[in-house]
Amino acid sequence: MDWLLNILSQASDALGGDIWRPVPRLVIAFSTLAIAVAALSFLWRRRDLPAIYRRVAFSFVLLLLGVAFNYLMAAFPLLAPAVYSRMIEIVAALSALVAVFLIRFVLPELLALPSPRLLERNNRHLKSEIDAHIDTMRQLTDIRSELEEKVRARTRELTATKQRFEAALSGSDIAVFNQDNDLVFTWAYDPRRGLTPEEVVGKTDADLFPADVAPSVSDAKRSVTESGKGTSLNVVVQTDDGASQYLRLSIEPLRDGAGEIIGLTSAVVDMTERHDYETRLSALTSSLAEANARFDLALRGSSIMVFSHDRDLRYNWVYNPAIGLSADAMLGHTDEEFWPDERGFPIIAMKKAAVASGEAQHGEIALSIGGEDRHFQLSIEPILGPDRTVRGLAGVAVDTTEAHQQEAHLRLVMRELTHRSKNLLAVIQAMARQTAARSDDPQTFVTRFSARLRAMAASHDLLVAREWHGAILKDLVNAQLGQAIDPGSDQLVIEGPMLSLRPDAVQNIGLALHELTTNAAKYGALSVPGGKISLNWGIRNGDKLHLRWEETNGPLVQQPEKTGFGVTLLERSVGQALDGTVTLEFMPGGVVCEICIPSSHALV
């Protein structure tokens, strides 16, 4: 303190006692020094300024420091010798020159700097742009939030889709794979065999398929990547246990957003179980077809109808319908719709009983079909469900109409046979009495009676051959004349149209021809080589059948003194039995017999 006071005292003495005179210099010195320090601080903090600006600023700092020390020396001359003051002035002068030299390079750039008004306008413009950018950033932030929310939603949807995809495929026989254009696997999902993506990704088909299958699979996939068209193929691979595994590959190209093919997607479906099912189904179908063929062959052309009903007794299946019925017309209908009258009551009652009791029903029914009565042997079986309730009916109807008709015909035939047997026995009895009455001894009786029985048997043979519907007249003539002469002999001339006689006419005319033939063979034209017989017949006047027997060139014939059995048989058995007339004449050249009966005894 004493030192400072000493200096101030000396300075005051040097200034002639005016102590306040150096104050302005001190103020300038310290102010300039403060500005220089501030400039140095600015240079230190703004080290990013261009070098030219830093050099100019540093020159001004040196100038300011020189001015500050110069004023400080001038304020207190006693503080430093004059030589130091001059050196400081020289440094300040040099700094000024350097600054002037350097400022010539900086001045154009400084002049190019915008004015404060322009800066203010630019600041306002920048502020508006910044505000716009801030608003844009805010919008971008909102958009980003929306996008992030959409991404999260899509991620959730993708996760859910993936879960559904995996859930759908987890219990299936389907595996899905992605491959690039080099056919290297890039993604895999194989729940069936449990292959993980790490076991598949990076490998090729040659690594996963057997050597005999891999080339065909690779060729198919390569054709998809080259053509851009999907394809599919079936392959069979051998498993480790030696069994065959049937796989179906569906291959589709995989494209990017621009539509360029970047690989392929393939779905592999294990068809082994399906193949086994199809094999068994094919075998069952073949067996069923064979069974149906046998069933159809067994029922084809038969009188057996097979059908089924639903719970409401409507026909839902009909096979081989009975004559007069149509399967298409029966389907969907009930028996009441076909047989609403009392004729349908038995079949309806039988089916309702089967539904009510759950037990099979059997019986014989008669139905009117197409205006004709038909008989059926009916068997009804209930169709039971898993709960043992009746779900419908299955039935078999055997058409027994023909059997009934045959039985009726058989009864008719038996009655007719009984009637004819009685008549035949009566004829035989009468013939036996007449033969016995005109026979002199038993041997003659046996011979004549046997011949007449054979004649009757011949007529009966013709009737039996045509089931008693009648016999052809020419066959009857040949059968009776054939007992005495060959029907093709020159001694016979037989003429007449093709006619059939009813059974009664066959028997009676047969006996008449037998008697005429026997008489001709014993006494008439057939007893000599030159004799001839002419036999002709025909329908006359539309209602009469006329038959004429004429013998010629035989022995001389004389009128018999008494009437024999033959004449009696002709007149009574033929004429009276057939409501006709018989004319018998004994001409010298031979016997002439004309039989005329109603044409109703003939079947034209």
Steps between C-alpha positions, in 0.01 A plus 500: 500500500782724578646410161185602316474823693860570420444448133188714502692771683775490245247505221330795653828680520567413137164633394558821682261416773194429265418141610178468294666558167597131433153370581366513141809319377454233762137461402596463131778262590285273715204520257720408207656224706152368586402503134818311412428241770144467375630457144745232617219327684288514182786358292546220751137406495454538123781285385275397212547837325700503178872558545491836321239628747704374792814672370319832452344475843836410656660806329232724651563341840870582473409852391265537796762366738757744357257789541411387852866475613587822320228694687598328820864613453385849408292516816796403718826596326699396798383136477716414197794644320443679171661220307225261607236750407645533155515124456136472595411768251698320229317169574167679490596665171605169350175338621306782338686448172443127512132557577472748213678254270281214602176695502532557127433128454215489748332822399316359192358220711407743774331724246313196370357434842125573517373814661321478839166558327573220257619286786183578686292411195705188448462418864127539472505279186719248676270513799200432277688218331604369838138521614399323181768239560385470859142453375625252244693320772185500711304357207776252432490408867124449477540304178774299661269429793224396261744289304632345817141426608424354158820300516402373844149418368645330193744320724213380718306397187808329361550323831135395508518391135815305571334338799196410291729380221693282741182382671352411162808309393596351836241224474521461124726313263622820329851649515593835339842605375661805332803479273703757311581488131792267573249259660653549843247485782449836671199420721325184613200390701456126536281406798437147372855371515614753758782645290625830641598789271863453606491147361368618161617858433814514292451155351374383160261232381791263456559521877136427592376260232639158404733483204237340276246777568705818541578553125135497395408736785783739413408497131137584579599787730753634251233506231280708732772759561574519128145507365323672789219245483406280792496125478445192711634147508468181699801318639546181696780479755615215718494560875758368743280201584473406132144618451390718208406861563289675237556876470335762283697819431321820395758751380434871433743782409587756770515862374618829646314833492615562143369164385843346454539134594718476808439135578214261552257372759416132520234323703567133571193293584544153648254289300599166656187459711283621215673258265438217746138609535462522123656156459264353757212700352586371154504146632172557682353666192609208286353257752184706519480511121540125487238458771268737315564312177417172671201665664387642166564169325304317769203733478509583130200347330374363831175575675674641810464869587728655764418834659552718806296761690583798717347553842182639338468185284584684180687305237861622477648211299338249264677232298344270242143626547215261436320492167282808468704707750770762435784579740496871407128520566531325837789705645380754755152351526323275748288190449184698584559709188517189281234283661255727685224236509466197721731296275794698640405455868697175556833634370458831686409320823798267467747787453354703786524194724870464410563867591303474825650172621845519345461138394495339158164434337413237240185429308326460168302785347298566187510838324329645197767625256399631160153356542639151562514316829852401595615296798820558700691326773612793716788515754554822699809568713538814719812716450635585845717799591789507751248563777298194389214717379330423169635729229316337213414172337658263250282257315490224242189427296493181295241502225312171540226586250620243250515236769146588603392486140672166457329372812167622370573347163610180667175487695314567177699229325434261783130569479514468123706183532252359746216585265680360196606193694141436589396547139786283380412230745141517386611471136734214587226331697255533211767393254579198714134399524446543125823318419415217737146475362635456147793273580461122477785420739724678751798508264302689241379740768852568622631559150223737397487680835879546508499646150229747593688597817814563293294721269378698797856516637628635170242779511590572863870519411423776252296688761767466766765626260302822462398519865139403422448809288406276205677318215565554130257299288766376259711371792193322632439339158862384473498362855184292447574379147858429594384197700409323174698668219783742443347853472721564196371196311365531147177344626422816696391838365468751782394860431378784712600833655701537819242468777514430871225317684386554855567218753149345479510494121850349508390207715178424309631551145808300598279205595303538177818499289624195692181307427505601130871407472448164676202416277696601186795286605283195563230520238549810289748684277803440719447124490607478132806651330306709248258659744512869579365732763421866436462722808431872479354767724414864503271771639176534304239769518711670761363302796551133418806281505454230238720189489460237222645145503471310170640158412552388138633192315441282798311171526134497414309645789161383608258659739554337844207302636546639854644817644848456648682689770676725251176626350354548845810696613491720190139586530478538877846594634588732211169623373321548829803598715607775257152620405562393143392245244669189370403344165634151434444334161615154386563554131608206276845656458545570870371676810422871485467689829421869535527676837356847537537683832477868606811704413518605866680171564781621275773753576582673176 
